[in-house]
């Protein structure tokens, strides 16, 4: 059984996760955009999808904390 993380460790992981997912989505969209012929629109769509993924992770974390 895994040891529960302290509050600051969870806060740091959430703080790193948000920009990492947004930046990762942007970079993936920037890389795939020319192949799809979408240009910069794919990068923006990737950043938006990254932000959506970050918020979903936040909601999942909050629901898990609510149960504890």
N, C-alpha and C positions, 0 to 999 in steps of 0.2 A: 504494500500500500504506500502510495506516495505521500511525502510530508506536505502539509499545506504551506503555501507560500505566505510570507508576511504581506501586509498591506502595501508597503512601499514597493516591493518587488512586482506586485500586480499592477500598481500604478505606472511603474516604469515600463513594463511590458506593453501596457495599453498605449502609453505615450509614444513608444517606438513603433508600434504596430500601425497607427494611423498614417503617419507620413510615409512609412515603408510601403504600405499597400497602395497609396495614391501614386507615389513615385514609380513603383513597380508597374502599375497599370498604365501610367503615362509612357514609360519607356517601352513596354510591350506594344502599346498602340503605335508609338513612333517607329518601332522596328517593323511592324506588320503593315502599317499604313501604306507605304509605297507598293507593296505586293498586291494590296487590294485596290489600289488606285484611289484611296480616300485621302491621302496626304495627312494634314494636321488634324483632320476631323477624327481619325482613328485614335490619335494620341489623346485628344480631349475625351473621347468616349472611354478610353482605357482608364483615364484618371477618374472619371465619374464612376465607372464600375469598381475601381479600387476603393473609392470613398463609400460606395454602397456596401462592399464587402467589409470594410472597417466598421461601419455602423452595425452590420449584422453580427459581427464578432462582439461588439460592445453590448448589444442586446442579449446575446447568448451568455456573456459573462455576467450581466446584471441579473438574468433569470437564474443562473446557477447560484449567485450570491443570495438571492431572495429565498431560495430553498434552504440554504444553510442556516 
